[in-house]
Amino acid sequence: MLDLKQIRENPQDVQERLNHKGAHHDIKPILQLDQQQRELEAKRSQLQARGNEIGKLVGQKIKSGSDPNGAEIQTLREEGNSVKAQIAELEPQERELKAIIEELLLALPNLPSQSTPIGKSEEENVEVRRWGDEYLPQNSNILPHEEIGEKLGILNFERAVKVAKSRFVTLIGAGAALERALISFMLDRQIAAGYVEVIPPFLINSESLKATGQLPKFAEESFKCDQDDLWLAPTAEVPVTNLYRDEILEASQLPIYHCAYTPCFRREAGSYGRDTRGLIRLHQFNKVELVKFVHPDTSPAEHESLVRDAEAILQALQLPYRVIELCTGDLSFSAAKCYDLEVWLPSAGKYREISSCSNFEDFQARRGSIRFRETGKKGTQFVHTLNGSGLAIGRTMAAILENYQQPDGIRIPEVLQPYLGREVL
């Protein structure tokens, strides 16, 4: 959520940065309602002050000998009752205005950071670096991962449709083992890098989705259990970030690093017709997520470090990839700055996203009231939250099945061989 004070004090800057995000968001209604609410608040405060003054005055006059039932005291009490009635009329109006303002604020996306490149679409994203050109496969007859997976009998899409619907997969034998090996490998590496593993609930409430920015805007993207006000987690970012919702941390606790494996569930609304085969765009997929809670002063450096932690997995697996900095028009709703890691898929002849590493600055923390206090300083500040996939398991498996394809099968990346107990599928 954006800071209402920032909108009030810097409306032109806020509007310009919102415009850079692409969709049209007009802050004028918020400013108008805020002005009305502040006028009501000022009027109520004046009335409350007058009510307190009348109460003291009545007490002083009675104490000095005035008749409690006399005309003078009766006049003051009538004025006091009138003040109370006016306050009672103003308070619900003020609450209603505040609720409307909050609803409008919840619909506004985060502002792009000042260092995010300005652009309208993914076509204007900036390539930062590439890694692993020496590992690009030389074989020109590489089968798509779904085809080789079905040939090997480790991926089965037809049986998944029977059990659920399209865009699900059943992993069998070595396919299931490879998925499990990747999860364990990624968690082990990130724990060694300083992240504390958590296994959060996979069902989450509406308040949690609102805090991280999925609600109200992206309700159609998530699967809901209507009877319980619970949703299937779209990513571990949501439950892990909300572990600290409505808390005040000590500055000495920061930074907090967590990694978490969860299954993820997404409707993929609006994506039909794209990536209908294979492991790239499923309704259910596994992912290892990295989440950070950091001091605002260290936020940019922590973001760069997060990207390197995600890159380390691709490098250990020796999978060619590139890092893309997203322009303003391609940023997600909640992100202020984002780097995408894109892995090479030789069957398609292009790089495909395998991780998004985002800095949300105080956007999620403000929605979820995650604050910290510093010794010797008055008040509290909002933490900065960051997260990134470390990595999406299905897409990593797809990249392995294609980049490690050999005439006699799939060579297992060396770092995974201890987990699988084999060198070739």
C-alpha positions in Angstrom: 0.0 0.0 0.0 1.2 3.5 -0.8 1.8 6.0 1.9 -1.2 8.4 1.9 1.2 11.2 3.3 3.5 10.7 0.3 0.5 11.0 -2.1 -0.7 14.1 -0.3 2.7 15.8 -0.2 4.1 14.7 -3.7 1.0 14.1 -5.9 2.7 14.9 -9.2 5.7 12.6 -8.5 3.4 9.8 -7.4 1.1 10.2 -10.4 4.0 10.2 -12.9 5.5 7.1 -11.4 2.2 5.3 -11.4 1.8 6.3 -15.1 5.1 4.6 -15.8 3.6 1.3 -14.6 1.3 1.3 -17.6 -2.3 1.0 -16.2 -4.2 4.3 -15.6 -4.5 5.1 -11.9 -5.9 8.5 -11.0 -5.0 9.7 -7.5 -7.3 12.8 -7.6 -10.3 10.9 -6.0 -8.0 9.9 -3.1 -6.7 13.4 -2.7 -10.3 14.8 -2.7 -11.6 12.3 -0.2 -8.5 12.8 2.0 -9.2 16.5 2.1 -12.8 15.8 3.1 -11.8 13.4 5.8 -9.2 15.8 7.2 -11.8 18.6 7.3 -14.2 16.3 9.2 -11.4 15.3 11.5 -10.5 18.9 12.3 -14.2 19.7 12.9 -14.6 16.7 15.2 -11.4 17.6 17.1 -12.7 21.2 17.6 -16.0 19.8 18.9 -14.2 17.4 21.2 -12.1 20.2 22.6 -15.3 22.3 23.2 -17.0 19.4 24.8 -14.0 18.9 27.2 -14.0 22.7 27.9 -17.7 22.6 28.7 -17.3 19.6 31.1 -14.5 21.4 33.0 -16.5 24.7 33.0 -19.5 23.0 34.5 -17.4 21.4 37.2 -15.7 24.6 38.1 -18.9 26.6 38.3 -20.6 24.0 40.5 -17.5 23.9 42.7 -17.6 27.7 43.0 -21.2 27.7 44.2 -23.4 27.8 41.1 -26.7 25.9 41.3 -26.3 22.5 39.5 -30.0 22.9 38.4 -29.7 26.6 37.6 -30.2 28.1 34.1 -26.5 28.8 33.6 -25.5 25.2 34.2 -28.5 23.9 32.2 -27.4 26.0 29.2 -23.9 24.6 29.3 -25.2 21.1 29.6 -27.5 21.6 26.6 -24.6 22.9 24.6 -22.5 19.9 25.7 -25.3 17.5 24.6 -25.4 19.3 21.2 -21.7 18.9 20.8 -21.9 15.2 21.6 -24.7 14.8 19.0 -22.6 16.5 16.4 -19.6 14.3 17.2 -21.8 11.2 17.0 -22.9 12.3 13.5 -19.4 13.1 12.3 -17.7 9.9 13.5 -19.5 7.4 11.1 -19.0 9.8 8.2 -15.2 9.9 9.0 -15.1 6.1 9.3 -16.8 5.7 5.9 -14.4 8.1 4.2 -11.4 6.3 5.7 -12.7 2.9 4.5 -13.2 4.3 0.9 -9.7 5.8 0.9 -8.2 2.5 2.1 -10.1 0.6 -0.6 -8.7 3.0 -3.3 -5.2 2.7 -1.8 -5.4 -1.1 -1.9 -6.1 -0.9 -5.7 -3.0 1.2 -6.4 0.2 -0.7 -7.4 3.6 0.0 -5.9 5.6 2.8 -7.3 8.6 1.8 -9.4 11.9 2.6 -7.7 13.9 5.5 -9.1 16.5 3.1 -10.5 14.0 1.0 -12.5 14.3 1.6 -16.2 11.3 3.3 -17.7 9.5 1.4 -20.4 6.1 0.3 -21.6 6.4 -3.5 -22.0 8.8 -6.5 -21.8 10.3 -5.4 -25.1 12.0 -2.6 -23.2 13.4 -4.8 -20.4 17.2 -4.5 -20.0 19.5 -7.5 -20.2 22.0 -7.2 -17.4 24.3 -10.3 -18.0 24.5 -13.8 -19.3 26.1 -16.8 -17.8 27.0 -20.3 -19.0 27.5 -19.9 -22.8 30.1 -22.7 -22.5 27.3 -25.0 -21.3 25.0 -24.4 -24.3 24.2 -27.8 -25.8 25.7 -28.5 -29.2 23.1 -31.1 -30.2 20.7 -29.6 -32.7 18.1 -32.5 -32.4 16.9 -31.8 -28.8 13.4 -32.9 -28.1 11.1 -30.7 -26.0 11.2 -31.6 -22.3 7.6 -32.9 -22.4 8.4 -35.3 -25.2 11.5 -36.7 -23.8 9.8 -36.9 -20.4 7.0 -39.0 -21.8 9.4 -41.2 -23.8 11.3 -41.9 -20.6 8.0 -42.6 -18.7 8.8 -40.0 -16.0 6.1 -37.4 -17.0 2.5 -38.3 -17.6 0.0 -35.6 -18.6 -2.9 -37.8 -19.7 -3.3 -39.5 -16.3 -3.1 -36.1 -14.6 -6.0 -34.9 -16.8 -8.0 -37.9 -15.7 -7.4 -37.1 -12.0 -7.8 -33.3 -12.3 -7.9 -31.4 -15.6 -5.5 -30.0 -18.2 -2.3 -28.2 -17.0 -1.5 -30.8 -14.4 1.2 -33.4 -14.5 1.9 -36.7 -12.8 5.6 -37.4 -12.1 6.5 -41.1 -12.1 9.6 -43.0 -10.9 12.7 -41.1 -11.7 10.6 -38.0 -12.5 9.3 -37.9 -9.0 12.8 -38.6 -7.6 14.3 -35.8 -9.7 11.6 -33.3 -8.5 12.4 -34.3 -4.9 16.1 -34.1 -5.4 15.8 -30.6 -6.8 13.8 -29.4 -3.8 16.3 -30.9 -1.4 19.3 -29.6 -3.3 17.9 -26.0 -3.5 16.9 -26.0 0.2 20.3 -27.3 1.3 22.1 -24.7 -0.8 20.0 -21.8 0.5 20.3 -22.9 4.1 24.0 -23.0 3.7 23.8 -19.4 2.3 22.1 -18.3 5.6 18.4 -18.7 5.0 16.3 -20.3 7.7 14.0 -23.0 6.4 10.3 -22.8 7.2 7.3 -25.0 6.1 4.4 -22.6 6.3 0.7 -23.4 5.9 -0.3 -24.1 2.3 -3.8 -22.8 2.9 -3.9 -19.1 3.7 -6.6 -16.5 4.6 -7.7 -13.5 2.7 -5.9 -11.1 5.0 -2.6 -12.7 4.1 -3.2 -12.3 0.4 -4.3 -8.7 0.9 -1.0 -8.0 2.8 1.2 -9.2 -0.1 -0.8 -7.6 -2.8 -2.7 -10.6 -4.4 -6.0 -9.3 -3.1 -8.2 -7.6 -4.1 -6.8 -7.2 -7.6 -5.8 -10.8 -8.4 -8.6 -12.9 -6.8 -9.3 -14.6 -10.2 -5.7 -15.9 -10.2 -6.0 -18.0 -7.0 -8.0 -21.1 -6.0 -10.4 -20.5 -3.1 -12.0 -22.7 -0.5 -15.2 -20.7 -0.1 -16.6 -22.3 3.0 -13.5 -21.5 5.1 -12.1 -18.2 3.7 -8.9 -20.0 2.8 -7.0 -19.9 -0.4 -4.4 -22.3 -1.9 -1.0 -20.6 -1.7 0.0 -19.1 -5.1 3.6 -18.9 -3.9 5.4 -19.3 -0.5 6.0 -15.5 -0.6 2.5 -15.1 0.8 2.5 -17.3 3.9 6.1 -16.6 4.7 5.8 -12.8 4.5 2.6 -13.0 6.7 4.4 -14.8 9.5 5.4 -11.4 10.7 2.1 -9.5 9.9 1.0 -7.0 12.6 4.3 -7.3 14.5 6.9 -4.8 15.6 10.4 -6.3 15.3 13.6 -5.0 16.9 16.2 -3.6 14.5 18.7 -6.1 15.9 16.5 -9.0 14.4 17.1 -7.7 10.9 17.8 -8.9 8.3 15.6 -12.0 8.5 16.1 -14.6 5.7 13.7 -17.5 5.1 13.6 -20.2 2.4 10.6 -22.4 2.0 9.4 -25.2 -0.3 5.7 -25.2 -1.1 3.4 -26.4 -3.8 1.9 -23.4 -5.6 -1.5 -23.2 -7.2 -2.5 -20.7 -9.8 -5.5 -20.5 -12.2 -3.3 -18.9 -14.9 -6.3 -16.8 -15.9 -5.8 -15.0 -19.2 -2.9 -17.3 -20.2 -4.9 -19.9 -22.1 -3.4 -20.8 -25.4 0.2 -20.2 -24.1 2.5 -23.0 -23.0 -0.4 -25.5 -23.0 2.1 -28.5 -23.0 4.9 -29.3 -20.7 6.0 -28.0 -17.3 6.2 -24.3 -18.0 2.7 -23.1 -17.1 0.8 -25.5 -14.8 -2.0 -25.0 -12.3 0.0 -26.8 -9.6 3.8 -26.7 -9.4 6.5 -26.8 -6.7 8.8 -24.0 -5.9 11.6 -23.0 -3.4 11.1 -19.4 -2.4 13.5 -16.9 -0.8 12.0 -14.2 1.4 13.9 -11.4 3.2 12.8 -8.8 5.8 15.5 -6.0 5.8 16.3 -2.5 7.0 15.3 0.1 4.4 19.0 1.4 4.3 20.3 -2.0 3.1 17.4 -2.9 0.8 19.1 -2.3 -2.6 22.2 -4.3 -1.6 20.0 -7.1 -0.2 18.2 -7.2 -3.5 21.4 -7.7 -5.4 22.4 -10.4 -3.0 19.1 -12.2 -3.4 19.6 -12.3 -7.1 23.0 -13.9 -6.7 21.6 -16.5 -4.3 19.1 -17.5 -7.0 21.8 -17.4 -9.7 24.0 -19.7 -7.6 21.5 -22.6 -8.1 21.6 -22.2 -11.9 25.4 -22.0 -11.8 25.7 -25.1 -9.7 23.4 -27.0 -12.1 25.5 -25.5 -15.0 22.3 -24.3 -16.8 22.9 -21.3 -19.1 20.8 -18.3 -18.2 20.5 -14.5 -18.4 19.5 -11.8 -15.9 16.9 -9.3 -17.1 16.0 -6.0 -15.3 12.3 -5.3 -15.8 11.2 -1.9 -17.0 8.4 0.0 -15.2 5.7 -1.2 -17.6 6.6 -4.9 -17.0 6.8 -4.8 -13.2 4.3 -6.8 -11.1 1.6 -5.0 -9.1 3.6 -5.1 -5.8 7.2 -4.8 -7.0 9.3 -1.6 -7.0 12.2 -3.2 -8.7 12.6 -6.7 -10.2 15.2 -8.9 -11.9 14.1 -12.0 -13.9 16.4 -15.0 -14.3 15.7 -16.7 -17.6 17.1 -20.2 -18.3 17.9 -21.4 -21.8 15.5 -23.9 -23.3 17.1 -25.3 -26.4 14.0 -26.9 -27.9 12.4 -23.4 -28.1 15.7 -21.6 -28.9 15.1 -19.0 -26.3 15.4 -18.1 -22.6 12.4 -18.6 -20.3 11.7 -17.1 -16.9 12.7 -19.3 -14.0 12.8 -16.8 -11.2 11.6 -13.3 -10.4 13.6 -11.5 -7.7 11.6 -8.5 -6.4 12.1 -5.7 -4.0 8.8 -4.5 -2.7 10.3 -1.8 -0.4 7.7 -0.9 2.2 4.7 -1.7 0.0 3.8 -5.1 1.5 5.0 -4.2 5.0 2.6 -1.2 5.0 -0.3 -3.4 3.9 0.6 -6.0 6.5 1.8 -3.7 9.3 5.3 -5.2 9.6 7.4 -2.7 11.4 10.6 -2.4 13.4 12.0 -0.1 16.1 15.6 1.1 16.5 17.2 1.6 19.9 17.3 5.3 20.8 14.8 6.4 18.1 11.2 7.3 18.6 8.5 5.5 16.8 8.7 2.6 14.3 9.5 2.1 10.6 8.2 -0.3 8.1 10.6 -3.1 7.1 11.4 -3.7 3.4 10.4 -7.1 2.0 12.0 -8.9 -0.8 11.5 -12.3 -2.4 12.6 -14.5 -5.3 12.2 -18.0 -6.6 15.2 -20.1 -5.8 13.9 -21.8 -8.1 10.7 -22.9 -9.8 11.2 -26.7 -9.7 9.2 -27.7 -12.8 10.9 -25.2 -15.0 14.3 -26.3 -13.6 13.4 -29.9 -14.5 12.4 -28.8 -18.0 15.8 -27.1 -18.4 17.7 -30.2 -17.2 15.7 -32.5 -19.5 16.6 -30.4 -22.5 20.1 -29.0 -21.7 21.4 -32.4 -20.5 19.9 -34.5 -23.3 22.2 -37.2 -24.6 21.7 -40.0 -27.2 21.4 -42.5 -24.4 19.2 -40.5 -22.1 19.5 -37.5 -19.7 22.8 -36.9 -17.9 22.2 -35.9 -14.3 23.9 -32.7 -13.2 26.8 -33.6 -11.0 25.5 -31.8 -8.0 22.3 -33.8 -8.1 23.9 -37.2 -8.5 24.3 -37.7 -4.7 20.6 -37.0 -4.2 19.5 -39.4 -7.0 22.2 -42.1 -6.7 22.6 -42.2 -10.5 24.3 -40.4 -13.3 21.9 -41.0 -16.2 18.1 -41.2 -16.7 
